[in-house]
Amino acid sequence: MGYAAGVADSRPLMADIASVSGVFEGSEDIAIARELARTFLADVQAVHGLPVSERAMSVVELVVSELVTNARKYAPGPCLLTLEAVGGAVEVTVWDSNPTPPAVLASDPTRVGQHGLEIVMALGQSFAVHREPVGKRITTTIILADAPSGASAGHQPEEILSIGDQH
């Protein structure tokens, strides 16, 4: 796992991209994935000066946990988590080896379990599933700062699901 950031003096901060990736193979790695997200967002705030609300920190940790858990549960082999901070948001991307798109179930408060994807879709500004030559890549975007009113900035219902072949 490595942390890489692109910084150039001639560009405004918002044009910079900070990113980190990690490969996870076991269920115990889910906690390590959450810690990677926490550390990355702390660095985004401290090093790059981007505001990261407590809500955003918690949401990103939850989304990372849900997506890495699903990858570990439904796909053989390792999964790859990538976090990229761009323009006041963080893109959370998880690649796994299973090419089958996840089942997007209708909301059902009586259903026990299988609410992870529902949660991820509700918390993210966008959600996309892309088939890759091997496996699939799931990406969601989380706004890092709260709206001035204190409400969470984020979820745009019309951008919930985009499933397609490679971008």
N, C-alpha and C positions, 0 to 999 in steps of 0.2 A: 504494500500500500504506500502510495506516495502522494505528496501534496505538491501541486504545481500551480503557479499563478503567472499570468501574463500581465506585466506592468510596463507601460511606456509613458515617459514624461510628457510627450506631445498629445496624448489622448486624454479625454476626460475620464474620470474614474468609472463612470457607468459603461464605458466601452470595454473595460477590462473584464476578463473572465478568470475567475478563480475556480479550480476544480480539484477533485480528489476522487480516487477510485479504490475499490478493494474487492478482492475475490473471497468468497465465503463458501465453505464446503460442508460444515456441520451445523446442527441445530444450536450448538453452543455459540456459534459465530453470530447469531442474531443479536445478542447483547453487544458484541464487538462492532457490528454494523451500526447500531444505535450510538455507541460511543464515538465512532468515526464521524457520524453526522453532527453530534454535539460539538466535538472538537473543531470540525470544519467550520461550523457556523460561528463559533467563538472567534476563530481566526478571521473569518470574513468581517466580523465586526471590529476586532482589535487592529488587524493589519490593514484592511481595505476601507475601514470607516463606514461600511454600510450598516444601517440600523437593522437589528434583528430583534423583534419583539419576543417576549416570553412565550406568547401564543404561537408564533412561528416556530420557535425552537421545539415546543411540544408537538406541534403538528408534523414537522419534518421527522422527528423521532418516531412518531406513530406510523407515518406513511412508510418510512424505511423498514420498520419492524414488520408491518403487514406485507409489503412487497417481497422482502427477503424471506419471510416465513413461507409465503405462497410458493416462491421459487424453490425453496428447499423441500417443500412438501410434495410438489407436483412435477418436478423435473429432475432427471438424474444428473449427477455430476455437480460441478460448482456453479455458482451464479456470480455475476459481476454487478456491483453497485457503483454508479457514478453520480456524483453531486457536482453541479455547476451553478455558481452564482453569477447571474447576468442581469443587469439592469434592475436591481431591486427585488429579484425573485431567485429562487433556487429550483433548478430542474433536478428531479430525482428520477434516475433511470436504472432499471434492473433488467439485465439480460439473463436468460436461462436457456437451456438446451431443448426445451419442449416447444415445438412450433405451434401447438394448439392454443388459440386465444383463450383467455380465461372466460368462464361463463359469467355473464353479467346477469345476476338474478334480480327479479323485481323485489322492491322493498317489501319485507314481510316481518313485522315485529314479533310474530309468533314462532318464526324459524329459529332454531337453536344452532348457532354457529354459521359459518360461511357469510359473515357480514364484512369481512376485511376489504374486499374490493368496493363494496358499497360505501364504506367509510372513506377510502382513498378518493373515490370519485366525488364525494360530498365535500371533502376538504380542499381539493386541488382546484386551481384556476382552469386547468386543462387536463385532459387524460387522453393518451393515445397508446395503441398497441400496434407494433410493426413486426411483421414476419421478417426474419433474417435468413440468410442462406443456411444457417444452422440455428434453430430456435426462434426466439422472439425477444423483443425489447419493449418494455412498458415504461412510459414516461408520464410524469405528472409535474405540474409547476405549482409552487407554493410562494405566495407573496411574503416577503421578509418583514415588512413594517405594517403596523396596523393603520387603518384609515384615521384621519384626524379626529373623527368622532369617537375613536376608541374601539369601533367595531372592526371585526376582522375584514381585511381586504382580501378578495379572492374569488370564490366560486362564481363561474359564469355558466349557467345552465345550458346555453346553446353550444358550449364547447366540450361537453361531457365526454363523448366517445368518438374516437376516430380510429377505425381498424382498417389497416391497409397493408398492401405488400410494401416492400422496402421503400424508404423515402427516396 
